[in-house]
Each structure stands twice: as C-alpha cells, then as structure tokens.
Amino acid sequence: MLNLLDYTLDELQNWMKENNESAFRAKQVFSWIYKKVYNFNDMNNIPKSLKEKLENSFIIDMPKIEHVYESAVDGTKKILLALKDGNLIECVLMKYKHGNSICVSTQVGCRMGCRFCASTLEGLIRNLEPWEIIDQILKIQEDIGKRVSNLVLMGSGEPLDNFENTKKFLRIVNDKNGLNIGYRHITLSTCGIAPKMRELADLEIPINLALSLHSPYDEKRKEIMPIANAYPIKDILDACKYYIKKTNRRVTIEYSLIKGVNDSEKEAQELIRLLKGMLCHVNLIPVNNVEERDFKRPNKSHIYRFRDILEKNNIPATVRISMGSDIGGACGQLRRKHK
C-alpha cells in the first residue's frame, strides 16, 4: 500500500484521473490530510465510491512518539520518533517570538563524518522518504496544537545526500493546499556537496541555504569534515555564489567554533578574505560537547572576540544561541542516548 503523505498534489491529481475520478477531488483529499483528518470516512465532501478506492490504495502512516523531552531552560522540545522498521529519528521544536520553528531530520544517521556531530557516529542507516520528513512536522503540530511557521533542515543527515526525497518534500510542504510553509521560511543546511548545491539553485526555489564551513583552510577542514576531500572550499563557495545568483537569496555561512582548532584571529582574517563582497551572513556556533568527541567550545569572551573581528571588517556575523542544551539538543545525541 502507498503512503498518501508521499504524494504531491499533482501526483494525486494524476491518480484521480487514472482512477476515473475528477482531478478536483485531489485538492479536497490533500486539504483533509493536512487538516489532520487521516480517516477517509471522515472526509465528508467526497463520495463513498472514492473513499473505497482510497482505502484500497493508500495508507496514511504516522510514526510513533517514543519520547518527548522538554527543556526547563527555554521550552525547546525534542521529539524522538520510532519508525516502523525500528529506527529512531529526532526533530526539535524551537519557540521564538516570531513563531514556532522546527528542525527536521532527513536521514537516519549520516555518512558525512563531521567530527563535531553525533549523527554521524554510526554512519548512514538509510534515507528518509518525503512522508517521513513531513510526519515530523505533523507530529510536532499535533503535540503543541499550533502551526509551525518556520522550518530548518538541520537535523540528522545531509539533505543534499537525500536530494530527490528532499526536493519532493519541499514541494509538498510548500503547497498552499497543504502545510503552506513559505519557501522563504525554510532553511536547508549542507556540509557542501557542490554539484547538488548547484542543482538546488537550478530549481530556483527561494529557500535559505546554509553552508557548514567550519574552517577557511582546506587542510584543516578535511580534518573536521571528510567531505572536504571531495569538494575544496573554492568549489563550495563558487556553488554558493551560483545559488545567490539564481535565487537572489543571502547565504548563511555556519561556522562551529572549536577551542584551539579553528577559533584563532588568523582563521577569522582568512574567513574575511574568502567572504569579502559575497552576499552572506556568518552564523557562529559554539560547538556542542559530544561525549564521543574531544572537541570543546571556546569561552564566551573568545567567541565574541571572533565575531567582533568579522563585523569590524564588514562581514555580518551573529552567535547562535544554544537551545535545548539540557535535553541533548545537538543532532543525534538523543537517538544515541536512547539506544
């Protein structure tokens, strides 16, 4: 049986035509499922004959909530979801004045091997299907009884390593008849798969792109991020510039500050040289402490001194506020602890 949440509106319209139903019925069904009506019999504006066809062809599958963790510090919620095959995935709700944001996972595990990340410790288990990414949003909305207005693809996994499913997910989540989350309210974070960054740019959908850079030097970046062996900094920054040209969107440069590794004034000056004249913003991220890793975060004064060097040289920079620190907010931490 097919999962109905895996269908775009266009695909559902084609299914209707193939099954001798009017195409407009697709919009009705599509709207129902994103109003949290998952029983076809409760869809009161479609005929009984169509309900029977839908029941014989589709399921609307949802993962089970394994555990909900809520931060006593800032109200951040992290939900651990159990998939039918026994795998676990995580999503995070972050509450801001401007609305509710959710961080979703796109893979079970990750094969990128970044040394500061817990998600990659066991490698890639499998890609998530579009509906499994969508379900994370639906479960959060169900839990809080409110709409999610902002979305970040920064959870476990590399979104561009699951490109086709991520691309389809973006179309479904943006559809005005469904979750209707605007592209400008969606941010995709990548470790720098340059060819896929260009493919994403060619879609010309104005989502926000965030590049995990973490060092301005290729050799140092290779130590932190194995992906740098395939795509040097020049290639990924050229891909960023191409993305800016195609979408007219500012790119965020994510830079995890690691004590004694990439946090010197020398690194700040080289970062300035690389980014000068580029439509970008630097997001400085004090690294999360991961039990299995030996990286530590710099002290607060050192972090802000690094930021000030960038800003004095006309590179916009902010320090990311750590959220959910008391519930293992970093990618992959809860999944590993639970297992």
Buried (B, 14 or more C-beta within 10 A) or exposed (E): EEBBBBBBBEBBBBBBEEEEBEBEBBBBBBBBBBEEBBEBEEBEEBEEEBBEBBEEEBEBBBBEEBEBBBBEEBEBBBBBBBBEEEBBBBBBBBBEEEEBBBBBBBBBBBBBBBBBBBBBBBEBBBBBBBBBBBBBBBBBBEEBEEEBBBBBBBBBBBBBBBBEBBBBBBBBBBBEBBBEBBBEBBBBBBBBBBEBBBBBBEEEBBBBBBBBBBBBBEEBBBEBBBBBEEBBBEBBBBBBBBBBEBBEBEBBBBBBBBBEBBBEEEBBBBBBEBBEEBBBBBBBBBBBBBEEBEBEBBEEEBBEBBBEBBEEBEBBBEBEEBBBBEBBBBBBBBBBEBE
